[in-house]
Amino acid sequence: MNLQASIPAGHRVNSAGHLVPEDLISPVDKLRDDVVRDIIAKAIEQRNALASFKLQSMQKIADFCDLSAAEYGVEWGGVKGNVTMMSFDGRYKLIRAVGEHRVFDERIQAAKTLIDECIAKWSEGAQSELKALVEHAFRVSKQGHIDVNQVLSLRQISIDDPDWKSAMDAIADAIQITGTSQYLRLYERQQDGRYVQIPLDSAKV
């Protein structure tokens, strides 16, 4: 239902959801309302245009990648990882980045238990430092999530212990891919040779 269309002529809805006759609203309040609504309406248009631009750009990149691969008899089909493309003169660069959404399933708790058991059985000297690293990696965010990258960083620690290796295997097994997101980043080369990202965020324009 379009709430705006259901508002009787000569009235406006206040923040409490009540109909208020316009002749009871001060001129400055009405003008403020008009200014806000006008800017928001244009912002929504820009958001929709940007969404359409991204969709069309991603499709063009995918089509070009398929065309380029076809020269070598390869059929890609769909989105296959990150892609960097340059203009012929090197002035412009675009990057299509594909990021995975990764979460841990219930097996991460088993991994944490194995790690805690390893720390408990090792010498007291090594325990405090490693325990701090583990607690930091497994800390839970305000949203109730464990940072996948932080936990995976523990796999970089080389410890010759079968229980530790089992814990690291459990971490790897606990990762689940729940989806992907595509990102489009556009760059322009500056006179000093650096590539600076072309901002599509109004706060950076």
Secondary structure, 3 states (H helix, E strand, C coil): CCCHHHCCCCEEECCCCCEEEHHHCCHHHHHHHHHHHHHHHHHHHHHHHHHHHHHHHHHHHHHHHHHHHHCCCCCCCCCCCCEEEECCCCCEEEEEEEEEEEEECCHHHHHHHHHHHHHHHCCHHHHHHHHHHHHHHCCECCCCCECHHHHHHHHHCCCCCHHHHHHHHHHHHHEEEEEEEEEEEEEEECCCCCEEECCCCHHHC
